Amino acid sequence: KLDILDNKIINLIKIRTTLVNDVLKLKKFKKDIVDKKRINSILKKIKKQSLQKNIDPVITYKIWKNMIWTYIDYERRNFKKK
């Protein structure tokens, strides 16, 4: 069951990466990649959703924070100034 779920997660990561690529094309400056206010907002929302769904918020916080900063790194490596 975990393997099946992992396959679904990897497919979702592919979709998320495609969306990140689309957003990256819209960014004019490399400094636009990090939006700390938005990051904090996302992490607060995830905590709230986790508590509502009875999921340990430490787990989801760590996953999302890591995912956000991993994609920030990805965006920095793939940014192309127009």
C-alpha positions in Angstrom: 0.0 0.0 0.0 2.8 2.4 0.8 4.4 1.7 -2.6 1.2 2.5 -4.4 0.9 5.7 -2.4 4.5 6.6 -3.1 3.8 6.2 -6.9 0.9 8.6 -6.5 3.1 11.1 -4.6 5.8 11.0 -7.3 3.1 11.7 -10.0 1.9 14.7 -7.9 5.5 15.9 -7.6 5.8 15.8 -11.4 2.6 17.9 -11.7 3.8 20.3 -9.1 7.2 20.7 -10.9 5.4 21.5 -14.1 3.4 24.2 -12.3 6.5 25.6 -10.7 8.1 25.8 -14.1 5.1 27.8 -15.4 5.3 30.2 -12.5 9.1 30.5 -12.9 8.6 31.8 -16.5 6.6 34.7 -15.1 9.3 35.8 -12.7 11.3 38.7 -14.0 14.0 38.8 -11.3 15.8 36.1 -9.3 14.9 38.0 -6.1 11.2 37.3 -6.9 11.7 33.6 -6.2 11.6 33.8 -2.4 8.4 35.3 -0.9 8.8 34.9 2.9 5.4 36.3 3.6 3.8 33.7 1.3 5.9 30.9 2.8 4.8 31.8 6.3 1.2 31.9 5.1 1.4 28.5 3.5 3.0 26.9 6.6 0.3 28.4 8.8 -2.4 27.1 6.5 -0.8 23.6 6.4 -0.7 23.6 10.2 -4.4 24.5 10.4 -5.4 21.8 7.9 -3.2 19.2 9.6 -4.9 19.9 13.0 -8.4 19.7 11.3 -7.5 16.3 9.8 -5.9 15.0 13.0 -2.4 14.8 11.4 0.7 15.6 13.5 1.5 19.2 12.3 5.2 18.7 12.9 5.2 16.1 10.1 3.4 18.3 7.6 5.4 21.4 8.6 8.7 19.6 8.0 7.5 18.1 4.7 6.2 21.4 3.4 9.1 23.5 4.6 11.5 21.1 2.9 9.4 21.0 -0.2 9.2 24.8 -0.4 12.9 25.3 0.0 13.7 22.5 -2.4 11.6 24.1 -5.0 13.2 27.5 -4.3 16.6 25.9 -4.9 15.2 24.4 -8.1 13.9 27.8 -9.2 17.2 29.4 -8.5 19.0 26.8 -10.6 16.6 27.1 -13.4 16.0 30.9 -13.5 16.6 32.5 -16.8 16.7 36.3 -16.8 14.6 37.7 -19.7 
